[in-house]
Amino acid sequence: MYHEFSVVETLKTSWSVLKKNFAVVAIFSLIAFFIVFILGFVVYYVFTDSLLASIGITVLFVSVSFLFLSYIKLIFKLMDKEYYDFDFKEIIPRIKMLFSYLILLILVSALSVFLQHLIEGVNNEFTKNILGICIGIFFEFFFLFILPICTCFIVDDSSGPFESVNQSYYLIKGNFLKYFLLFVLVELLFFLASLTLIGVIFVIPFVNIILVVAYRKLVYSHLDVDDDFAETN
């Protein structure tokens, strides 16, 4: 039977995915955290030269993106593992995925910086502040609300950076209020988790599971087909 997008079902399925695969998720998260910690330590304490530091920051940025895409691929595989087996080499993102994700991040970040510099030339202080707030809200909204769906399209559909934005817009459009409610709940989870380090380590992997499950359910609600095979509860 056809399932329309549901926030409650998304949360239930996400919790089910986490419970059934807690060991795998925990191990991957700890390994990723350890890699990022080591790279960050080297960049901050070892690479004192400005050129080396710049190279190190670039390597760290690419490495974090690579690990994040690997985790998203892992979630997709864990959701579907009841229907086919997979090797862990399959969670390694392809170069095209990494390139598309990095291009999207760089372009949006560069546009944000460009617009912020542009409004610095505005003479009216009130207008400048209003424009700065609007630009800040827009890009924060993009990174927290749109980018997760873009990332899923890049990983699941091998979409390019611009294609993923277009696909995300049409996917969310029909369920904007429900997805926005999910977004608010995710932000609330982040706030509660930020009170403790353990909370952050636990919630970040879970939040990404929620976003991948939401993407999968949104896709199948738009296709108007049964999404039972995508659910793990």
C-alpha positions as CSV (number, residue, x, y, z in Angstrom):
1,M,0.0,0.0,0.0
2,Y,1.1,3.5,-0.8
3,H,2.6,5.5,2.1
4,E,2.5,9.3,2.2
5,F,5.4,11.0,3.9
6,S,5.0,10.9,7.7
7,V,7.2,12.5,10.3
8,V,6.2,9.9,12.9
9,E,7.0,7.0,10.6
10,T,10.3,8.6,9.6
11,L,11.3,8.8,13.2
12,K,10.2,5.3,14.0
13,T,12.0,3.8,11.0
14,S,15.1,5.8,11.8
15,W,15.2,4.5,15.4
16,S,14.7,1.0,14.1
17,V,17.6,1.4,11.7
18,L,19.8,2.6,14.5
19,K,18.8,-0.1,17.0
20,K,19.4,-2.9,14.5
21,N,22.7,-1.6,13.3
22,F,24.0,0.2,16.5
23,A,27.3,-1.7,16.6
24,V,28.2,-0.9,12.9
25,V,27.1,2.8,13.3
26,A,29.0,3.2,16.5
27,I,32.2,1.6,15.2
28,F,32.1,3.7,12.0
29,S,31.4,6.9,14.0
30,L,34.3,6.2,16.4
31,I,36.7,5.5,13.5
32,A,35.6,8.6,11.7
33,F,35.9,10.7,14.9
34,F,39.4,9.3,15.5
35,I,40.6,10.1,11.9
36,V,39.2,13.7,12.1
37,F,40.8,14.2,15.5
38,I,44.2,13.0,14.4
39,L,44.1,15.1,11.2
40,G,42.9,18.2,13.1
41,F,45.7,17.7,15.7
42,V,48.3,17.5,13.0
43,V,47.0,20.6,11.2
44,Y,46.7,22.7,14.4
45,Y,49.9,21.6,16.2
46,V,52.3,20.3,13.6
47,F,51.7,22.4,10.5
48,T,52.9,25.7,11.8
49,D,54.0,27.0,8.4
50,S,51.1,28.9,6.6
51,L,51.5,27.0,3.4
52,L,51.5,23.6,5.1
53,A,48.6,24.7,7.3
54,S,46.6,25.6,4.2
55,I,47.3,22.3,2.6
56,G,46.4,20.5,5.8
57,I,43.1,22.4,6.1
58,T,42.3,21.4,2.5
59,V,43.1,17.7,3.2
60,L,41.0,17.9,6.4
61,F,38.1,19.4,4.6
62,V,38.2,16.7,1.8
63,S,38.7,13.9,4.4
64,V,35.7,15.0,6.5
65,S,33.6,15.2,3.3
66,F,34.8,11.8,2.2
67,L,33.9,10.2,5.6
68,F,30.5,12.0,5.6
69,L,29.6,10.6,2.2
70,S,30.8,7.2,3.2
71,Y,28.5,7.3,6.2
72,I,25.5,8.3,4.1
73,K,26.3,5.4,1.8
74,L,26.5,3.1,4.8
75,I,23.1,4.2,6.0
76,F,21.6,3.4,2.6
77,K,23.2,-0.1,2.6
78,L,22.1,-0.8,6.2
79,M,18.5,0.2,5.2
80,D,18.5,-2.3,2.3
81,K,20.6,-5.1,3.8
82,E,17.6,-7.3,4.5
83,Y,17.2,-7.6,0.7
84,Y,20.8,-8.0,-0.4
85,D,24.2,-8.3,1.1
86,F,26.9,-5.7,0.7
87,D,30.6,-5.5,1.1
88,F,32.1,-2.6,3.1
89,K,34.1,-1.5,0.0
90,E,30.7,-0.5,-1.4
91,I,30.4,2.4,1.1
92,I,33.4,4.1,-0.4
93,P,32.1,7.1,-2.3
94,R,33.0,7.5,-6.0
95,I,35.2,10.4,-7.1
96,K,32.2,11.9,-8.9
97,M,30.2,12.0,-5.6
98,L,33.0,13.6,-3.7
99,F,33.6,16.1,-6.5
100,S,29.9,17.0,-6.7
101,Y,29.6,17.4,-2.9
102,L,32.7,19.5,-2.7
103,I,31.7,21.7,-5.6
104,L,28.3,22.3,-4.0
105,L,29.8,23.3,-0.7
106,I,32.5,25.5,-2.2
107,L,30.0,27.3,-4.5
108,V,27.4,28.0,-1.9
109,S,30.1,29.1,0.7
110,A,31.7,31.4,-1.9
111,L,28.4,32.9,-2.8
112,S,27.6,33.5,0.9
113,V,31.0,35.2,1.4
114,F,30.5,37.3,-1.7
115,L,27.1,38.5,-0.7
116,Q,28.3,39.4,2.8
117,H,31.1,41.4,1.3
118,L,28.7,43.1,-1.1
119,I,26.4,44.4,1.6
120,E,29.4,45.9,3.4
121,G,29.2,48.6,0.7
122,V,25.7,49.6,1.7
123,N,25.7,53.0,3.4
124,N,22.5,52.7,5.4
125,E,23.3,50.8,8.6
126,F,19.8,49.6,9.2
127,T,19.5,48.3,5.6
128,K,22.9,46.6,5.9
129,N,21.9,44.8,9.1
130,I,18.6,43.6,7.6
131,L,20.3,42.3,4.5
132,G,23.0,40.6,6.6
133,I,20.4,38.9,8.7
134,C,18.4,37.8,5.6
135,I,21.5,36.4,3.9
136,G,22.6,34.6,7.1
137,I,19.2,33.0,7.5
138,F,19.0,32.0,3.9
139,F,22.3,30.2,3.8
140,E,21.8,28.7,7.3
141,F,18.5,27.4,6.0
142,F,20.2,26.0,2.9
143,F,23.0,24.2,4.7
144,L,20.7,22.7,7.4
145,F,17.5,22.2,5.4
146,I,18.3,21.6,1.7
147,L,21.9,20.3,1.7
148,P,21.1,17.0,3.5
149,I,18.6,16.1,0.7
150,C,21.1,17.3,-1.9
151,T,23.7,15.0,-0.4
152,C,21.4,12.0,-0.5
153,F,20.7,12.7,-4.3
154,I,24.5,12.9,-4.8
155,V,25.1,9.6,-3.1
156,D,22.0,7.7,-4.1
157,D,21.4,9.0,-7.6
158,S,25.0,10.2,-8.6
159,S,23.5,13.7,-9.2
160,G,25.7,16.6,-10.0
161,P,25.8,19.7,-7.6
162,F,23.2,21.8,-9.5
163,E,21.1,18.8,-10.4
164,S,20.9,17.8,-6.7
165,V,19.6,21.3,-5.7
166,N,16.9,21.1,-8.4
167,Q,15.9,17.6,-7.4
168,S,15.8,18.6,-3.7
169,Y,13.5,21.5,-4.4
170,Y,11.0,19.4,-6.2
171,L,11.2,16.6,-3.6
172,I,10.6,18.8,-0.6
173,K,8.0,21.1,-2.3
174,G,5.0,18.8,-1.9
175,N,5.8,18.0,1.8
176,F,7.4,21.3,2.9
177,L,5.5,21.6,6.2
178,K,6.1,18.0,7.2
179,Y,9.8,18.2,6.3
180,F,10.1,21.5,8.1
181,L,8.6,19.9,11.3
182,L,11.1,17.2,11.0
183,F,13.8,19.8,10.6
184,V,12.7,21.6,13.8
185,L,12.7,18.3,15.7
186,V,16.3,17.6,14.4
187,E,17.4,21.1,15.5
188,L,15.9,20.4,19.0
189,L,17.8,17.1,19.1
190,F,21.0,19.0,18.3
191,F,20.3,21.5,21.0
192,L,19.7,18.9,23.7
193,A,22.7,16.9,22.5
194,S,25.0,19.9,22.7
195,L,24.6,20.0,26.4
196,T,27.0,17.0,26.7
197,L,29.8,15.6,24.5
198,I,28.4,12.1,24.6
199,G,25.1,13.5,23.4
200,V,26.7,15.0,20.4
201,I,28.6,11.8,19.5
202,F,25.3,9.9,19.8
203,V,22.9,12.3,18.1
204,I,24.9,13.3,15.0
205,P,24.9,9.7,13.6
206,F,21.2,9.4,14.5
207,V,20.3,12.7,12.9
208,N,21.9,11.7,9.6
209,I,20.0,8.4,9.7
210,I,16.8,10.4,10.1
211,L,17.6,12.6,7.1
212,V,18.5,9.6,4.9
213,V,15.2,7.8,5.9
214,A,13.3,11.1,5.2
215,Y,14.9,11.3,1.8
216,R,14.0,7.7,1.0
217,K,10.4,8.1,2.2
218,L,10.0,11.4,0.3
219,V,11.2,9.8,-2.9
220,Y,8.7,6.9,-2.7
221,S,5.9,9.2,-1.7
222,H,6.5,11.2,-4.9
223,L,6.7,8.0,-7.0
224,D,3.3,7.0,-5.6
225,V,4.5,3.4,-4.9
226,D,4.7,1.1,-1.9
227,D,7.9,1.9,0.1
228,D,7.7,-1.2,2.3
229,F,11.1,-2.5,1.0
230,A,12.7,0.8,2.1
231,E,11.5,0.4,5.7
232,T,13.2,-1.6,8.3
233,N,10.6,-1.5,11.1
